[in-house]
Amino acid sequence: MTIWKEKFSDKLFNIIAVALLFILAIVTLYPFYYLLIYSLNDPIDAMRGDLYLWPRVLSTTAYRVVWTTNDIGQATLISTSRTVLGTVIMLFFTSMLAYVLSRSYLVFRKFFNRLFIITMYVSAGLIPWYLTLKEYGFINNFFVYIIPGMIGVFNMVLIRVYMEGLPVELSESAEIDGANDFVVFTRIVLPVCTPVLAVVCVFGAVGQWNSWFDAAVFNNANKDLQPLQLILMNMLKRAAIRSSSDVQMNNSASLSLTPESMRASVTIIATVPIICVYPFFQKYFTQGIMLGSVKG
């Protein structure tokens, strides 16, 4: 009888847990789904409200207007290029730094680790940072998206903690066979660090894709180098101005587009690409972040 009660209590707990998670999933996903159906509904008809489960009048007007009123194609190319190139370069150099700082035989190892950690809390400020980048010629330059972010201290800490938890015998056996540090790093350490590297890859890609402030500050004068997020943010500002003061856009096609539909379509355009990438890294993401935290 006791065993049956224990099994019944376990089943009841599982049912309640699944029900709560299902409700949480609906509460989390429905706002995004609502934006999707709102953006796919005719903008004028959507002003009536009562859109809950599917578009009442299916229309792609919002996406067509958003795509034609700005150079979205060029901005998408810039965002994609900075995301791919910036993530790959950051991943390689950050993991290389993490490998060096994880070696117990590194002279002044604790000092260098603390020196990098300090940079997470202390900053010189935006103006000195701008003047420094200007001195090196990075203003109105595509590489301002890449070079300053080659090293991420937080990501380095994640990778270093993971590497410190690896068996020492892995690198020692390769060194006995004559491998140098670079060979050990690229052929031994990196392949077994796939989970934590996937975590850092997701962090880097999301950060690069969503970044707009650096473009607004450093590449504001060069419209060809502005990423998608900055273009979409400017569109949202114009939509807010239009909504409050009834200022019309230059393109006559936008007369049929309401600010609410523009906000919904812009949000979908900015969010969907990174959502499509995330599932490929999900299993590595959970495993890598947990292992890194436990071994730390």
N, C-alpha and C positions, 0 to 999 in steps of 0.2 A: 504493500500500500504506500509506503514511504517513497519507494522508487518511482511508482506511478505519479505521485504528487510532485516529485522533483522533475520528472520529465514534463509534466503538465505546466509547471512553473517556467521551465526553460522555454517551452513552446510559446507560452503566453508572453514571455519577455521578448522573444524573437518577433512575434507578431506586432507587439507594440513598437519595437525598435524599427521594424520595416515600415510601419504606418507613419511614424514620425519622420523618418527619412524621406518617405514619399511626399509627405506634405511639405517638408523643407525644400525638396527638389522643385516642386510646383511653385512655391513662393519665390524661389531663386530664379527659375527659368522663365516664369510667365512675363515679367516686365520686358525681357528681351524679345519674347515671342510677340508681345503686344506691339512693340516698336516695329517688328517685322510686318505684321498684318496692317498696321497703320501706314507704313511706307508703301505697301503694295495696294492700298486703296486709293481711289480717286481723291485728290486733296480737298476739293470742294465738298464732296460727299462726306469725307471723314470729319468735317467740322460739325456734322449733325451728332456725332458721338455714337454710343451704343455699338462699338466694335469690341468684340470679346474673343471670338474663336476663329473667325476667318474674315477675309476682306469682303465687304458688301458689294463694291464695284471695283473689280480688279483693274488696276492701271499701273503702268510703269512711268507715269509722268514725272514723279519726283526724282527717280534715278536718271531719266533722260535730261531733265533740266540741270541737275547737279553735275552731270558729266559734260554738258555742252557749255555751261556758263563759265567754266574755269578750265585751265589746262591740267585736268586730272590725270591724263595719260603720262605727262612728264613728271608730275608729282609722284605718281605711283611708281614710276621707274626709279626715281631718287630714293623713295622709301624702301623699295625692294633691294636696291643696290646697297644702301647703308646697312640694312638689316642683315643681309647675307655676308657682305664683306666685313662689316664691323663685328659681327658675332664670331666669325671664324678667326679673325685676327686676335680678338680679345680672348677667345678660348685658348688659343695656342700660347700666347705670351703670358697669360695669367696662370695657366697650368705649369708653364716652365718656371715661373717665379715660385709657385707653390712647391714644386719639386726641389728647387734649390733650398728653400727655407725649411723643408721637411727633413733634410739630411742632418743627422746628429753630429757629423764631423765638420760642419760649416763653422768657421771662426766667427765669433760675435753673433751667433745665430739668434739668441734671445734679444739682443739689441736691435737687430734688423727687423725682427718680428714686431717688437714694440714700436719701432719707428714707423712701420707701415700702418699699424693699428691707430696711431695718433692721427694720421691723416683722415680717419673716419670721423673724428670729433672736432678737428681744428681745420679751418679753411681761411685762406687769405681774403676771400670776398670776390664778388663779381668783377669789380673794376680792375684790380690787379690781374685777374684771370684774363679779362678782355685785352688788357695792354700786353700781356705776355703772348697771347695768341696772335695779336696784331704784329708784334715784333718778329715772330717767326713766319709771318705771311699766311696765316690760316684764315684771315677774315675774307669772306666771299670766296671761300675755297671748299670744295667737296670734302677734302680730307680733315676738315674740322669735325666731321662726324665720326672719323675713324681713329686718328692718332691720339687725341686726348683720352679716349676710352680704351686704349690698348690694355691697360691694367685696371682691374676692378678689385679693390682690397677685400670687400666682403666675399666676393666669389673666390678670391685667392685663399681666404681663411677656410672656406668650405672644402676646397680641393686639398689644401695642406693637411687638414685634420683627417681627411679620408686617406691620404697617402701615408700619414704617420701610423695608421692602423693596419697597413699592409705588412705581410710577413717580410722580415729583413732578408730571409733566405732567397727571395726572388731576385733582388738586386745583387746580393753577394755571389750567387752562383753565376750570374752573367759576368760580373767583374772578374771572377776567377778564370772565365773563358776568354778574357781579354777585352771585354766590352767597356767602352768609356761611358761617361755620364750621359752623353747625348744619346747613345745607342740604348742605354738602359731606360732613359726617359721615353724615347719614342717607341721602342719595341717591347719593353717589359711593363713599364708602369702605366702608360697611357691606355693600352688595351684592357687592363683590369680595372681601370677607373671609369669605365663607360657609364655606370649609374650616376655618379656625381658630375661627370662632364655633361650628361644630358640635362641635369638640373641647371647647371650654369648656362648651358646653351639656351634653355627656355627663358631664364632670367634675362640673358643678354638680348635675345631676339625680341622679347616683349618690350624691353626698355628701348631698344633702337626703333622699333616700329611705332611706339607711342610717343616718341620724343618729338617735341616741337619747339621747346624753349630755346635750345641752342641755335636752331635755324632762325628764330625770330630775332636773336641778339647778334649772331655772327654772320648770317647770310641774308639779312633783311633786304639788302640792296640788290641782290641777284635773284630775280624771280625764277630763273631756270634751276636753281639749286634748292628751292623750297620743297620740303617733303609733303606727303599727303596730309599728315596731321595738321600742319600749319595752314594749308589751303582750306581744309574742312573747318578749322577753328575760325578762320576769317569769314567763311560763309555763315557760320553760326552767329557771329557778331553782326553781320549784315542782316541776317534774318531777325535778330532781336531789334535792331534799329527799325527795320521795316514794320515789325509788329507794334512797336511803341509809337512811331511817328508816321507810319504809313508811307515810308519812302520806298519807291519802287526800284527794282534792279534794272540794269541797263538792257538786259536781254528781254525781249517781249514775251518769250516763251515762259518766263518765270512768273508772269501775271497770274497763271493758273495754279501756282504753287504757294501753299500757305507756309508760314514759318514753322508750324508744328510738323508738317510733312517733311520739310527740309531737315529739321532736327532728327527726325526718325530715320530718314534715308542716310544722312551723314553718319549717324551712329552705327548703322548696319554696315556701311561701307568700311568704316574704320575698324570694326570689331571682327567681322567674319573671317578675314584672312588669317589672323593669328589664332582664332578658334579652330580653324581647319588644321593648323600645324600641331596644336597641343596634343591631340589624341595619340600621335605617333611617339610622343615622349612620356606619356602618362605613367607607364609601368616603370620606366627608369626614374621618373620624377619622385614617386613615392619611395622607391627603394633607396635611391641615392640620398635623399634628404634625411631619411631615418637612420641609415647607416652612418652618415656623417655626424649626426647629433649624438648617437649612442657611443661611437668610438671617441668622441671629443671629451 
